[in-house]
């Protein structure tokens, strides 16, 4: 199962359980303020409004929070995930029991702001790469919030990025520690993996040219060039592609480490096929969205 399919399976089959856990964390035995001050029959209207430009993601999870609290809540979404919004854009409207809107407000906002922030940052990296005229793709990593990986990887795709492996099970990745602890050369490690898992995609992380060539010789699908300067990559990529000529399996070259918005264009112009960026999910600032509530007629 490829990463995007795994993420979709989690979102389709397990989202409610995850959202209920998030609500339980916040609500506990009950919202003491709302339960004490707001009548059970009070109704309200809420508007989700963008206060900054960005790319929206996570609207399905946002809406589902309120539906789980009270099925009488009606949600109207005015844009889809992946849409670009300007400040003052009304993204969604909700109408229903006031207590449900108040109780779910923070959990729902936390989700949609976090996911929209990831989508927005991803889009900025994708745009910076495209501006160079290259076809270099932007990928995420496993540096995600525990329990929310599927949602965060979905947000990356909303921003125009691609998903790396979903977890430890769906793609093999030989990292520096595997090389050091495996006590074999890179080509032998890749070969051993290929023998045991002939159809599995294998990425090998290389610290230098020797390891990169060993990964190619062993049959890796992707050689991840970790912490190489763009100028070094530009000189190395043609050598690695020459070494891969005649192989039955195509080769992709990936850059990672030290990539920022200020330098990603240089990485994209170096000749790599893809760039993986942990910051997409571990350091994305939340998109500024607000939920404005007002009383509604009974």
Secondary structure as GFF3:
##gff-version 3
##sequence-region A 1 298
A	DSSP	alpha_helix	3	27	.	.	.	ID=ss1
A	DSSP	alpha_helix	32	37	.	.	.	ID=ss2
A	DSSP	beta_strand	43	50	.	.	.	ID=ss3
A	DSSP	beta_strand	54	55	.	.	.	ID=ss4
A	DSSP	alpha_helix	59	69	.	.	.	ID=ss5
A	DSSP	beta_strand	74	77	.	.	.	ID=ss6
A	DSSP	beta_strand	84	85	.	.	.	ID=ss7
A	DSSP	beta_strand	90	97	.	.	.	ID=ss8
A	DSSP	alpha_helix	98	130	.	.	.	ID=ss9
A	DSSP	beta_strand	137	139	.	.	.	ID=ss10
A	DSSP	alpha_helix	149	158	.	.	.	ID=ss11
A	DSSP	beta_strand	172	174	.	.	.	ID=ss12
A	DSSP	alpha_helix	176	182	.	.	.	ID=ss13
A	DSSP	alpha_helix	186	196	.	.	.	ID=ss14
A	DSSP	beta_strand	202	206	.	.	.	ID=ss15
A	DSSP	alpha_helix	209	218	.	.	.	ID=ss16
A	DSSP	beta_strand	222	226	.	.	.	ID=ss17
A	DSSP	alpha_helix	230	243	.	.	.	ID=ss18
A	DSSP	beta_strand	252	256	.	.	.	ID=ss19
A	DSSP	alpha_helix	264	268	.	.	.	ID=ss20
A	DSSP	beta_strand	274	276	.	.	.	ID=ss21
A	DSSP	alpha_helix	279	282	.	.	.	ID=ss22
A	DSSP	beta_strand	289	296	.	.	.	ID=ss23
###
